[in-house]
């Protein structure tokens, strides 16, 4: 998985924190203060010269005073990466309901050196080249390719992370064919704490999860059970293959 230099994150975070509460030094104030806020980047593409990128940005909208001057607020380069913050000024951002919609804008990022396919980190999100444009790297897998095998342990880990269980819980795969998954997951493998509390009697509750692969979203839970075999999945999803669960003992 691709990792960002901690030093660069610290600098970006500090700059954004400072921006959130004050207007830019060169921004005139009229009709009230215009503090600076982050602007969400929705798309990235090559610019009209080797040193530039064009950023599609969603800015606050819905009333006068919602947004002005979307721009690059901070720019640096480190370890062959380009780091930048994308910001806007807004007089109404802190007003509840003051800016109910968004509008689109284009911000030009110009690097001191030719970009040459380098990855860019915009508001702490990594984008990588994808032809003439860029695509946002995945929050879980970074810029590395996602595993083609849906039964890969990395996908199982992501599935467990999405469940309402302890962060210490891990999944035990009982059956997986790439489209359907059945696994057991403890609600909390250490109910008495990592270092067991005096007098606590551990009672680990384990549940069986039946899941379906959903393109672009990963594994999605269809049903759960604490019984042996296929449990409730027969009625919840008749297409679930019985050979993955018919002979399973009760979860434990």
PASEBA-1860 file (N, C-alpha, C; in nm, 3 decimals):
! residues 252
1> XXXXXXXX> 0.085/-0.120/0.000/0.000/0.000/0.000/0.088/0.124/0.000 ~ 0.044/0.226/-0.071/0.125/0.347/-0.084/0.114/0.431/0.043 ~ 0.225/0.481/0.093/0.226/0.559/0.217/0.276/0.699/0.192 ~ 0.216/0.793/0.262/0.254/0.934/0.250/0.357/0.968/0.357 ~ 0.452/1.051/0.319/0.555/1.093/0.413/0.492/1.165/0.531 ~ 0.514/1.117/0.656/0.452/1.181/0.774/0.485/1.328/0.784 ~ 0.605/1.365/0.747/0.643/1.507/0.759/0.558/1.593/0.669 ~ 0.529/1.542/0.549/0.446/1.621/0.457/0.304/1.632/0.509
9> XXXXXXXX> 0.250/1.521/0.565/0.114/1.529/0.622/0.107/1.634/0.731 ~ 0.208/1.637/0.816/0.207/1.731/0.928/0.204/1.874/0.878 ~ 0.280/1.902/0.772/0.283/2.039/0.719/0.149/2.075/0.658 ~ 0.093/1.981/0.579/-0.037/2.008/0.516/-0.144/2.030/0.621 ~ -0.147/1.943/0.725/-0.249/1.956/0.829/-0.237/2.089/0.900 ~ -0.114/2.131/0.928/-0.095/2.257/0.998/-0.143/2.374/0.915 ~ -0.114/2.370/0.787/-0.156/2.480/0.700/-0.307/2.487/0.691 ~ -0.372/2.369/0.673/-0.517/2.368/0.662/-0.583/2.414/0.792
17> XXXXXXXX> -0.525/2.373/0.905/-0.581/2.416/1.033/-0.574/2.567/1.046 ~ -0.464/2.623/1.002/-0.451/2.768/1.010/-0.546/2.838/0.917 ~ -0.572/2.776/0.799/-0.660/2.839/0.701/-0.805/2.840/0.748 ~ -0.844/2.737/0.825/-0.985/2.720/0.857/-1.042/2.836/0.937 ~ -0.959/2.908/1.005/-1.014/3.011/1.093/-0.982/3.153/1.055 ~ -0.918/3.174/0.939/-0.885/3.312/0.907/-0.885/3.333/0.757 ~ -0.906/3.453/0.714/-0.904/3.484/0.572/-0.761/3.493/0.524 ~ -0.741/3.471/0.391/-0.608/3.482/0.335/-0.554/3.624/0.353
25> XXXXXXXX> -0.422/3.634/0.360/-0.361/3.764/0.388/-0.392/3.866/0.279 ~ -0.410/3.817/0.154/-0.435/3.909/0.045/-0.582/3.920/0.007 ~ -0.669/3.859/0.090/-0.812/3.859/0.059/-0.879/3.980/0.121 ~ -0.940/4.068/0.043/-1.009/4.183/0.101/-1.134/4.140/0.175 ~ -1.166/4.213/0.279/-1.286/4.183/0.357/-1.391/4.289/0.328 ~ -1.505/4.243/0.276/-1.615/4.337/0.251/-1.745/4.270/0.288 ~ -1.827/4.342/0.362/-1.954/4.286/0.404/-1.938/4.172/0.503 ~ -1.835/4.172/0.584/-1.812/4.066/0.680/-1.687/3.988/0.647
33> XXXXXXXX> -1.645/3.906/0.743/-1.524/3.827/0.723/-1.548/3.715/0.623 ~ -1.443/3.679/0.552/-1.446/3.569/0.456/-1.337/3.468/0.495 ~ -1.361/3.384/0.594/-1.260/3.284/0.632/-1.234/3.187/0.516 ~ -1.125/3.116/0.526/-1.086/3.022/0.423/-1.117/2.878/0.465 ~ -1.176/2.802/0.372/-1.216/2.664/0.397/-1.166/2.574/0.285 ~ -1.162/2.448/0.313/-1.122/2.350/0.212/-1.230/2.340/0.104 ~ -1.188/2.317/-0.020/-1.280/2.293/-0.132/-1.256/2.152/-0.183 ~ -1.361/2.075/-0.200/-1.347/1.935/-0.239/-1.309/1.922/-0.386
41> XXXXXXXX> -1.209/1.838/-0.412/-1.166/1.811/-0.548/-1.244/1.691/-0.601 ~ -1.307/1.706/-0.718/-1.388/1.598/-0.775/-1.326/1.537/-0.900 ~ -1.226/1.603/-0.957/-1.162/1.550/-1.077/-1.029/1.618/-1.103 ~ -0.939/1.547/-1.168/-0.807/1.600/-1.200/-0.772/1.559/-1.342 ~ -0.720/1.655/-1.420/-0.678/1.623/-1.557/-0.557/1.708/-1.593 ~ -0.489/1.667/-1.699/-0.370/1.738/-1.743/-0.405/1.878/-1.789 ~ -0.314/1.972/-1.764/-0.334/2.110/-1.805/-0.281/2.135/-1.945 ~ -0.265/2.262/-1.978/-0.224/2.300/-2.113/-0.073/2.310/-2.128
49> XXXXXXXX> 0.002/2.275/-2.023/0.148/2.272/-2.033/0.199/2.164/-1.939 ~ 0.323/2.118/-1.953/0.374/2.004/-1.876/0.380/2.026/-1.725 ~ 0.367/2.151/-1.681/0.379/2.179/-1.538/0.244/2.201/-1.469 ~ 0.133/2.182/-1.540/0.004/2.218/-1.481/-0.096/2.103/-1.483 ~ -0.188/2.111/-1.387/-0.305/2.024/-1.380/-0.428/2.111/-1.362 ~ -0.541/2.067/-1.416/-0.668/2.135/-1.396/-0.751/2.053/-1.298 ~ -0.794/2.117/-1.191/-0.868/2.050/-1.086/-1.014/2.091/-1.090 ~ -1.104/1.994/-1.102/-1.247/2.022/-1.089/-1.280/2.026/-0.941
57> XXXXXXXX> -1.346/2.133/-0.899/-1.368/2.157/-0.757/-1.516/2.184/-0.730 ~ -1.566/2.129/-0.620/-1.703/2.157/-0.575/-1.695/2.268/-0.471 ~ -1.755/2.383/-0.502/-1.752/2.497/-0.410/-1.891/2.519/-0.351 ~ -1.897/2.584/-0.237/-2.024/2.612/-0.169/-2.108/2.706/-0.254 ~ -2.240/2.686/-0.252/-2.328/2.769/-0.334/-2.467/2.773/-0.271 ~ -2.551/2.859/-0.326/-2.689/2.871/-0.280/-2.724/3.010/-0.233 ~ -2.625/3.096/-0.214/-2.652/3.233/-0.170/-2.527/3.318/-0.191 ~ -2.547/3.449/-0.202/-2.433/3.539/-0.209/-2.352/3.527/-0.079
65> XXXXXXXX> -2.224/3.514/-0.093/-2.139/3.500/0.025/-2.098/3.357/0.054 ~ -2.141/3.262/-0.032/-2.106/3.122/-0.007/-1.962/3.090/-0.045 ~ -1.916/3.140/-0.158/-1.781/3.104/-0.200/-1.723/3.208/-0.294 ~ -1.595/3.227/-0.281/-1.523/3.307/-0.379/-1.376/3.263/-0.379 ~ -1.311/3.289/-0.488/-1.168/3.267/-0.505/-1.122/3.125/-0.473 ~ -1.180/3.021/-0.535/-1.123/2.887/-0.519/-0.982/2.886/-0.578 ~ -0.888/2.824/-0.506/-0.748/2.837/-0.547/-0.661/2.732/-0.477 ~ -0.537/2.726/-0.519/-0.437/2.645/-0.449/-0.389/2.725/-0.329
73> XXXXXXXX> -0.403/2.670/-0.210/-0.363/2.743/-0.091/-0.223/2.708/-0.044 ~ -0.173/2.592/-0.079/-0.044/2.546/-0.033/0.010/2.449/-0.136 ~ 0.137/2.457/-0.167/0.197/2.370/-0.268/0.341/2.340/-0.230 ~ 0.374/2.212/-0.228/0.512/2.171/-0.204/0.535/2.038/-0.274 ~ 0.662/1.999/-0.286/0.698/1.874/-0.351/0.796/1.800/-0.262 ~ 0.774/1.669/-0.248/0.859/1.588/-0.162/0.850/1.443/-0.205 ~ 0.964/1.375/-0.213/0.968/1.232/-0.246/0.893/1.201/-0.375 ~ 0.910/1.285/-0.475/0.848/1.268/-0.607/0.696/1.279/-0.602
81> XXXXXXXX> 0.643/1.341/-0.498/0.500/1.366/-0.485/0.476/1.516/-0.483 ~ 0.359/1.558/-0.534/0.318/1.697/-0.527/0.206/1.707/-0.423 ~ 0.226/1.792/-0.324/0.127/1.812/-0.218/0.063/1.950/-0.235 ~ -0.068/1.956/-0.227/-0.135/2.085/-0.238/-0.265/2.084/-0.160 ~ -0.302/2.199/-0.108/-0.436/2.217/-0.051/-0.517/2.300/-0.151 ~ -0.645/2.271/-0.160/-0.736/2.344/-0.248/-0.840/2.409/-0.158 ~ -0.849/2.541/-0.164/-0.931/2.615/-0.069/-1.024/2.713/-0.138 ~ -1.117/2.768/-0.060/-1.209/2.871/-0.105/-1.235/2.963/0.014
89> XXXXXXXX> -1.279/3.084/-0.013/-1.321/3.175/0.093/-1.473/3.172/0.101 ~ -1.527/3.178/0.222/-1.672/3.176/0.239/-1.713/3.257/0.360 ~ -1.814/3.342/0.340/-1.868/3.422/0.450/-1.980/3.348/0.522 ~ -2.039/3.245/0.456/-2.157/3.178/0.511/-2.135/3.032/0.545 ~ -2.014/2.980/0.527/-1.991/2.837/0.548/-2.027/2.792/0.689 ~ -2.006/2.879/0.788/-2.033/2.842/0.926/-2.179/2.863/0.965 ~ -2.260/2.915/0.873/-2.402/2.938/0.900/-2.482/2.815/0.862 ~ -2.556/2.758/0.956/-2.634/2.638/0.929/-2.736/2.667/0.819
97> XXXXXXXX> -2.731/2.590/0.712/-2.822/2.608/0.600/-2.791/2.725/0.511 ~ -2.679/2.792/0.537/-2.645/2.912/0.459/-2.606/2.883/0.316 ~ -2.547/2.766/0.292/-2.501/2.728/0.157/-2.550/2.586/0.128 ~ -2.676/2.573/0.087/-2.736/2.440/0.075/-2.691/2.359/-0.046 ~ -2.625/2.420/-0.143/-2.587/2.347/-0.264/-2.439/2.366/-0.295 ~ -2.398/2.306/-0.405/-2.260/2.320/-0.452/-2.259/2.361/-0.598 ~ -2.156/2.430/-0.637/-2.133/2.465/-0.776/-1.996/2.411/-0.816 ~ -1.968/2.409/-0.945/-1.840/2.357/-0.992/-1.748/2.473/-1.030
105> XXXXXXXX> -1.620/2.451/-1.013/-1.518/2.549/-1.051/-1.395/2.473/-1.096 ~ -1.308/2.539/-1.166/-1.183/2.479/-1.211/-1.068/2.559/-1.153 ~ -0.976/2.488/-1.087/-0.859/2.550/-1.027/-0.735/2.495/-1.098 ~ -0.645/2.584/-1.134/-0.523/2.541/-1.202/-0.410/2.525/-1.101 ~ -0.347/2.408/-1.103/-0.230/2.383/-1.020/-0.107/2.389/-1.110 ~ -0.012/2.473/-1.075/0.111/2.485/-1.154/0.230/2.447/-1.068 ~ 0.303/2.348/-1.112/0.419/2.299/-1.039/0.546/2.368/-1.088 ~ 0.645/2.387/-1.001/0.771/2.448/-1.045/0.842/2.364/-1.152
113> XXXXXXXX> 0.820/2.233/-1.149/0.885/2.142/-1.243/0.779/2.066/-1.322 ~ 0.814/2.011/-1.439/0.719/1.929/-1.515/0.663/1.816/-1.428 ~ 0.535/1.790/-1.444/0.469/1.693/-1.357/0.509/1.550/-1.394 ~ 0.519/1.521/-1.521/0.572/1.392/-1.567/0.505/1.272/-1.500 ~ 0.375/1.276/-1.488/0.304/1.160/-1.435/0.317/1.138/-1.286 ~ 0.367/1.236/-1.213/0.378/1.219/-1.068/0.240/1.216/-1.002 ~ 0.232/1.145/-0.892/0.108/1.144/-0.816/0.095/1.275/-0.738 ~ -0.029/1.316/-0.714/-0.053/1.441/-0.641/-0.140/1.412/-0.519
121> XXXXXXXX> -0.112/1.481/-0.412/-0.187/1.468/-0.288/-0.264/1.597/-0.267 ~ -0.395/1.591/-0.285/-0.480/1.710/-0.278/-0.571/1.700/-0.157 ~ -0.558/1.792/-0.065/-0.636/1.789/0.059/-0.626/1.652/0.125 ~ -0.505/1.597/0.128/-0.474/1.471/0.195/-0.527/1.348/0.123 ~ -0.572/1.361/-0.001/-0.615/1.246/-0.080/-0.521/1.230/-0.200 ~ -0.479/1.105/-0.226/-0.383/1.078/-0.331/-0.456/1.052/-0.463 ~ -0.404/1.112/-0.570/-0.454/1.090/-0.706/-0.338/1.038/-0.790 ~ -0.368/0.940/-0.877/-0.264/0.883/-0.962/-0.303/0.897/-1.109
129> XXXXXXXX> -0.204/0.904/-1.199/-0.233/0.919/-1.341/-0.316/0.802/-1.394 ~ -0.410/0.834/-1.482/-0.492/0.733/-1.549/-0.520/0.784/-1.689 ~ -0.424/0.769/-1.778/-0.436/0.825/-1.912/-0.417/0.974/-1.909 ~ -0.507/1.047/-1.974/-0.498/1.192/-1.979/-0.550/1.258/-1.851 ~ -0.617/1.179/-1.767/-0.671/1.233/-1.643/-0.607/1.161/-1.524 ~ -0.660/1.188/-1.406/-0.612/1.123/-1.284/-0.731/1.055/-1.217 ~ -0.704/0.956/-1.135/-0.809/0.894/-1.055/-0.767/0.891/-0.909 ~ -0.868/0.901/-0.822/-0.842/0.904/-0.679/-0.800/0.764/-0.632
137> XXXXXXXX> -0.694/0.755/-0.555/-0.651/0.626/-0.502/-0.749/0.579/-0.395 ~ -0.763/0.449/-0.382/-0.857/0.392/-0.288/-0.814/0.419/-0.144 ~ -0.909/0.447/-0.055/-0.876/0.477/0.084/-0.821/0.356/0.157 ~ -0.859/0.236/0.113/-0.811/0.115/0.178/-0.684/0.061/0.117 ~ -0.681/0.051/-0.016/-0.569/-0.012/-0.084/-0.467/0.088/-0.137 ~ -0.492/0.217/-0.118/-0.400/0.317/-0.167/-0.396/0.318/-0.319 ~ -0.278/0.340/-0.376/-0.263/0.345/-0.521/-0.229/0.210/-0.580 ~ -0.213/0.109/-0.497/-0.185/-0.024/-0.547/-0.311/-0.085/-0.607
145> XXXXXXXX> -0.295/-0.177/-0.702/-0.414/-0.243/-0.760/-0.490/-0.321/-0.653 ~ -0.622/-0.317/-0.659/-0.702/-0.396/-0.567/-0.688/-0.544/-0.604 ~ -0.684/-0.634/-0.507/-0.672/-0.777/-0.538/-0.785/-0.824/-0.630 ~ -0.749/-0.894/-0.738/-0.851/-0.944/-0.831/-0.933/-1.055/-0.767 ~ -0.871/-1.129/-0.676/-0.939/-1.237/-0.607/-1.023/-1.181/-0.492 ~ -1.154/-1.189/-0.502/-1.242/-1.134/-0.400/-1.229/-1.206/-0.266 ~ -1.172/-1.327/-0.268/-1.153/-1.403/-0.144/-1.018/-1.373/-0.080 ~ -0.943/-1.281/-0.138/-0.813/-1.243/-0.084/-0.828/-1.193/0.060
153> XXXXXXXX> -0.734/-1.227/0.148/-0.742/-1.182/0.288/-0.760/-1.031/0.304 ~ -0.707/-0.953/0.208/-0.723/-0.808/0.218/-0.870/-0.769/0.207 ~ -0.945/-0.834/0.116/-1.088/-0.804/0.103/-1.165/-0.853/0.227 ~ -1.123/-0.966/0.284/-1.189/-1.016/0.404/-1.167/-0.917/0.519 ~ -1.046/-0.865/0.529/-1.016/-0.766/0.633/-1.105/-0.643/0.618 ~ -1.122/-0.597/0.494/-1.208/-0.480/0.469/-1.352/-0.511/0.509 ~ -1.398/-0.634/0.479/-1.536/-0.672/0.512/-1.557/-0.670/0.663 ~ -1.461/-0.725/0.739/-1.474/-0.727/0.886/-1.470/-0.585/0.942
161> XXXXXXXX> -1.386/-0.500/0.885/-1.378/-0.361/0.931/-1.512/-0.289/0.917 ~ -1.595/-0.333/0.823/-1.723/-0.268/0.801/-1.834/-0.321/0.889 ~ -1.805/-0.421/0.973/-1.907/-0.479/1.060/-1.911/-0.409/1.196 ~ -2.021/-0.423/1.264/-2.036/-0.365/1.397/-1.979/-0.462/1.500 ~ -1.848/-0.478/1.497/-1.779/-0.567/1.590/-1.656/-0.494/1.645 ~ -1.591/-0.559/1.740/-1.471/-0.500/1.799/-1.362/-0.481/1.694 ~ -1.280/-0.379/1.714/-1.170/-0.357/1.621/-1.066/-0.467/1.631 ~ -1.075/-0.552/1.734/-0.983/-0.664/1.748/-1.035/-0.790/1.678
169> XXXXXXXX> -1.156/-0.786/1.628/-1.217/-0.904/1.566/-1.155/-0.935/1.431 ~ -1.143/-1.062/1.401/-1.097/-1.108/1.271/-1.196/-1.209/1.217 ~ -1.201/-1.223/1.086/-1.296/-1.315/1.025/-1.232/-1.449/0.993 ~ -1.307/-1.557/1.017/-1.263/-1.691/0.980/-1.349/-1.737/0.862 ~ -1.288/-1.742/0.744/-1.361/-1.778/0.622/-1.395/-1.925/0.623 ~ -1.525/-1.956/0.604/-1.571/-2.095/0.598/-1.604/-2.137/0.455 ~ -1.631/-2.041/0.370/-1.659/-2.071/0.231/-1.659/-1.943/0.149 ~ -1.598/-1.946/0.031/-1.591/-1.828/-0.054/-1.568/-1.873/-0.198
177> XXXXXXXX> -1.650/-1.825/-0.290/-1.631/-1.858/-0.431/-1.610/-1.734/-0.518 ~ -1.587/-1.619/-0.454/-1.565/-1.495/-0.528/-1.690/-1.411/-0.542 ~ -1.806/-1.475/-0.539/-1.934/-1.403/-0.547/-2.011/-1.411/-0.416 ~ -1.987/-1.517/-0.340/-2.056/-1.541/-0.214/-1.954/-1.576/-0.107 ~ -1.979/-1.530/0.014/-1.886/-1.551/0.125/-1.963/-1.587/0.251 ~ -1.912/-1.685/0.323/-1.965/-1.716/0.456/-1.846/-1.723/0.551 ~ -1.856/-1.652/0.662/-1.748/-1.653/0.760/-1.804/-1.629/0.899 ~ -1.726/-1.668/1.000/-1.762/-1.639/1.138/-1.676/-1.526/1.189
185> XXXXXXXX> -1.737/-1.441/1.270/-1.666/-1.327/1.327/-1.712/-1.310/1.472 ~ -1.621/-1.305/1.569/-1.661/-1.279/1.708/-1.700/-1.133/1.726 ~ -1.804/-1.111/1.805/-1.842/-0.972/1.834/-1.727/-0.899/1.902 ~ -1.662/-0.969/1.994/-1.546/-0.913/2.066/-1.462/-1.031/2.115 ~ -1.345/-1.053/2.056/-1.263/-1.167/2.096/-1.202/-1.153/2.235 ~ -1.204/-1.033/2.292/-1.148/-1.010/2.425/-1.246/-0.930/2.509 ~ -1.361/-0.992/2.546/-1.465/-0.917/2.620/-1.420/-0.869/2.757 ~ -1.316/-0.929/2.811/-1.266/-0.886/2.941/-1.148/-0.790/2.928
193> XXXXXXXX> -1.121/-0.748/2.804/-1.010/-0.658/2.780/-0.888/-0.736/2.735 ~ -0.794/-0.665/2.674/-0.671/-0.730/2.628/-0.599/-0.792/2.746 ~ -0.595/-0.722/2.857/-0.547/-0.779/2.983/-0.670/-0.802/3.070 ~ -0.708/-0.930/3.083/-0.834/-0.967/3.146/-0.852/-0.901/3.283 ~ -0.972/-0.841/3.301/-1.004/-0.779/3.430/-1.031/-0.885/3.535 ~ -0.992/-0.857/3.656/-1.014/-0.951/3.766/-1.163/-0.974/3.785 ~ -1.203/-1.102/3.794/-1.342/-1.137/3.816/-1.426/-1.143/3.691 ~ -1.370/-1.106/3.578/-1.447/-1.110/3.453/-1.441/-1.250/3.394
201> XXXXXXXX> -1.557/-1.303/3.359/-1.564/-1.435/3.296/-1.588/-1.415/3.147 ~ -1.489/-1.445/3.062/-1.505/-1.418/2.918/-1.612/-1.506/2.855 ~ -1.698/-1.445/2.780/-1.801/-1.516/2.704/-1.803/-1.455/2.565 ~ -1.736/-1.522/2.472/-1.721/-1.468/2.337/-1.841/-1.508/2.252 ~ -1.910/-1.409/2.199/-2.024/-1.433/2.111/-1.974/-1.432/1.967 ~ -1.998/-1.543/1.896/-1.952/-1.557/1.758/-2.074/-1.568/1.666 ~ -2.068/-1.495/1.557/-2.181/-1.492/1.464/-2.132/-1.531/1.324 ~ -2.220/-1.600/1.251/-2.188/-1.636/1.112/-2.246/-1.530/1.019
209> XXXXXXXX> -2.165/-1.484/0.925/-2.206/-1.381/0.830/-2.214/-1.440/0.689 ~ -2.325/-1.414/0.622/-2.343/-1.452/0.482/-2.336/-1.323/0.399 ~ -2.248/-1.321/0.299/-2.222/-1.197/0.228/-2.224/-1.217/0.077 ~ -2.256/-1.110/0.007/-2.259/-1.107/-0.139/-2.157/-1.005/-0.189 ~ -2.087/-1.037/-0.299/-1.995/-0.941/-0.358/-2.071/-0.839/-0.440 ~ -2.049/-0.712/-0.412/-2.112/-0.603/-0.485/-2.002/-0.524/-0.555 ~ -2.005/-0.519/-0.686/-1.899/-0.452/-0.761/-1.876/-0.309/-0.711 ~ -1.750/-0.274/-0.696/-1.702/-0.142/-0.654/-1.724/-0.116/-0.505
217> XXXXXXXX> -1.804/-0.200/-0.438/-1.829/-0.179/-0.296/-1.771/-0.289/-0.209 ~ -1.738/-0.403/-0.269/-1.685/-0.513/-0.190/-1.794/-0.602/-0.132 ~ -1.765/-0.666/-0.020/-1.858/-0.761/0.041/-1.968/-0.689/0.118 ~ -2.091/-0.736/0.097/-2.208/-0.678/0.164/-2.285/-0.788/0.238 ~ -2.319/-0.763/0.364/-2.388/-0.863/0.445/-2.532/-0.883/0.399 ~ -2.570/-1.010/0.382/-2.709/-1.044/0.348/-2.784/-1.086/0.474 ~ -2.721/-1.173/0.554/-2.786/-1.224/0.674/-2.679/-1.271/0.772 ~ -2.718/-1.288/0.898/-2.630/-1.343/1.000/-2.703/-1.457/1.070
225> XXXXXXXX> -2.628/-1.542/1.138/-2.689/-1.656/1.206/-2.599/-1.703/1.319 ~ -2.660/-1.762/1.420/-2.585/-1.829/1.527/-2.616/-1.978/1.527 ~ -2.678/-2.026/1.420/-2.717/-2.167/1.409/-2.620/-2.240/1.315 ~ -2.629/-2.371/1.315/-2.547/-2.451/1.226/-2.601/-2.443/1.083 ~ -2.521/-2.489/0.989/-2.564/-2.493/0.850/-2.587/-2.355/0.792 ~ -2.684/-2.347/0.702/-2.710/-2.223/0.628/-2.801/-2.126/0.703 ~ -2.856/-2.170/0.817/-2.933/-2.077/0.899/-3.042/-2.005/0.823 ~ -3.043/-1.872/0.835/-3.150/-1.791/0.777/-3.126/-1.752/0.632
233> XXXXXXXX> -3.012/-1.793/0.575/-2.980/-1.746/0.441/-3.074/-1.803/0.335 ~ -3.134/-1.919/0.361/-3.223/-1.982/0.264/-3.341/-1.891/0.229 ~ -3.392/-1.819/0.327/-3.504/-1.729/0.300/-3.456/-1.589/0.265 ~ -3.342/-1.548/0.320/-3.292/-1.413/0.292/-3.239/-1.400/0.149 ~ -3.177/-1.506/0.098/-3.122/-1.503/-0.037/-3.122/-1.645/-0.094 ~ -3.228/-1.683/-0.165/-3.239/-1.820/-0.218/-3.125/-1.859/-0.312 ~ -3.058/-1.761/-0.373/-2.951/-1.793/-0.467/-2.818/-1.826/-0.399 ~ -2.810/-1.805/-0.269/-2.684/-1.833/-0.200/-2.652/-1.982/-0.213
241> XXXXXXXX> -2.532/-2.019/-0.262/-2.499/-2.161/-0.285/-2.492/-2.240/-0.154 ~ -2.577/-2.341/-0.142/-2.585/-2.418/-0.018/-2.457/-2.495/0.013 ~ -2.377/-2.530/-0.092/-2.257/-2.608/-0.067/-2.156/-2.531/0.018 ~ -2.170/-2.398/0.028/-2.078/-2.319/0.109/-2.109/-2.323/0.258 ~ -2.232/-2.370/0.292/-2.270/-2.362/0.433/-2.345/-2.482/0.487 ~ -2.393/-2.573/0.402/-2.484/-2.679/0.447/-2.425/-2.765/0.559 ~ -2.296/-2.790/0.557/-2.237/-2.882/0.655/-2.164/-2.811/0.768 ~ -2.184/-2.683/0.781/-2.111/-2.608/0.883/-2.171/-2.630/1.022
249> XXXX> -2.086/-2.651/1.123/-2.137/-2.661/1.261/-2.179/-2.523/1.310 ~ -2.238/-2.518/1.426/-2.274/-2.389/1.483/-2.150/-2.304/1.503 ~ -2.160/-2.172/1.482/-2.042/-2.086/1.497/-1.989/-2.087/1.639 ~ -1.859/-2.092/1.650/-1.797/-2.094/1.784/-1.655/-2.040/1.774
END
